[in-house]
Amino acid sequence: MSNSGLVYKIHRPKQSKSLPNVWNKEEVKALLETHSNNKHKIMLSLIYSCGLRRGESLALKPVHIDSKRNIVLLENAKTALPHYRQKF
């Protein structure tokens, strides 16, 4: 008699999902002020204000940023479809 099917019938408890840490304005301001390089400041503020993921920010190129319409084109997004994000 095989007990291998019995293992699949055991219900496992669900893992609890924790909320992400959200920074307040002072923490974000302190992060941006620590960098003396303007390019790094601009990239960090763009990543934070648009809520970009790591892969999205690494694939970002200057041609993807439309400063007149205040939007960013994400071609290599998680959904694999190009879409726009509005800068705040």
Backbone torsions as a table, in degrees:
resi	resn	phi	psi	omega
1	MET	NA	133.5	-175.3
2	SER	-100.3	134.4	177.5
3	ASN	-101.5	8.3	-176.4
4	SER	-67.7	-30.9	178.1
5	GLY	-72.2	-23.4	-179.6
6	LEU	-67.6	-32.6	-178.4
7	VAL	-64.6	-36.6	-178.2
8	TYR	-73.8	-16.1	-179.7
9	LYS	-86.9	-10.9	180.0
10	ILE	-77.5	125.4	179.6
11	HIS	-84.5	130.5	179.4
12	ARG	-93.6	144.0	178.6
13	PRO	-69.5	145.7	179.3
14	LYS	-72.9	143.1	177.5
15	GLN	-79.4	141.7	179.9
16	SER	-75.9	140.6	178.8
17	LYS	-99.2	125.6	-179.7
18	SER	-95.1	152.4	178.9
19	LEU	-77.9	147.7	178.4
20	PRO	-71.4	155.0	176.4
21	ASN	-77.9	129.3	178.8
22	VAL	-110.7	129.3	-179.5
23	TRP	-84.8	146.3	174.6
24	ASN	-86.3	175.7	-174.5
25	LYS	-62.3	-36.3	-178.9
26	GLU	-67.6	-39.0	179.2
27	GLU	-67.6	-39.8	178.2
28	VAL	-66.7	-43.0	179.2
29	LYS	-62.8	-41.8	178.7
30	ALA	-64.2	-38.3	178.4
31	LEU	-63.5	-44.6	-178.6
32	LEU	-70.8	-29.4	-179.3
33	GLU	-79.8	-17.0	-178.5
34	THR	-72.2	-23.9	-178.7
35	HIS	-90.9	131.4	177.8
36	SER	-91.2	-17.5	179.8
37	ASN	-81.8	122.2	-177.5
38	ASN	-64.2	-34.7	179.3
39	LYS	-62.2	-41.3	178.8
40	HIS	-67.7	-38.8	177.7
41	LYS	-62.2	-44.5	-178.7
42	ILE	-64.9	-43.5	180.0
43	MET	-64.7	-43.3	179.1
44	LEU	-64.2	-41.4	179.5
45	SER	-68.1	-35.4	176.7
46	LEU	-66.5	-45.4	179.8
47	ILE	-61.7	-44.0	-177.7
48	TYR	-71.5	-42.8	-175.7
49	SER	-70.9	-31.3	179.4
50	CYS	-91.2	-11.6	-178.8
51	GLY	68.5	39.8	-176.7
52	LEU	-75.4	145.8	172.3
53	ARG	-80.4	168.0	-177.8
54	ARG	-59.8	-48.0	-179.1
55	GLY	-65.3	-35.4	178.0
56	GLU	-66.4	-40.7	-179.0
57	SER	-72.1	-32.9	178.6
58	LEU	-71.0	-30.7	-179.6
59	ALA	-86.2	-4.1	-176.2
60	LEU	-71.9	135.6	177.9
61	LYS	-125.6	158.0	-178.3
62	PRO	-57.2	-29.8	-179.9
63	VAL	-71.1	-15.8	-179.8
64	HIS	-80.8	-11.4	-176.7
65	ILE	-98.9	120.8	176.8
66	ASP	-108.9	96.5	-174.9
67	SER	-74.8	-21.9	178.5
68	LYS	-70.7	-41.2	179.4
69	ARG	-94.5	-3.6	178.4
70	ASN	62.6	42.3	179.2
71	ILE	-132.8	160.8	178.3
72	VAL	-125.6	130.0	177.7
73	LEU	-89.3	125.4	177.6
74	LEU	-109.6	109.4	-178.8
75	GLU	-89.8	-35.4	-178.0
76	ASN	-105.6	54.5	-178.7
77	ALA	-80.2	174.6	-177.3
78	LYS	-62.8	-32.8	-178.0
79	THR	-84.2	-3.1	-179.8
80	ALA	67.5	7.5	174.5
81	LEU	-110.2	137.4	178.3
82	PRO	-68.5	136.8	176.2
83	HIS	-149.0	167.4	-175.7
84	TYR	-105.8	148.1	171.4
85	ARG	-124.7	138.5	179.9
86	GLN	-89.3	134.6	175.6
87	LYS	-78.8	145.0	179.6
88	PHE	-102.8	NA	NA
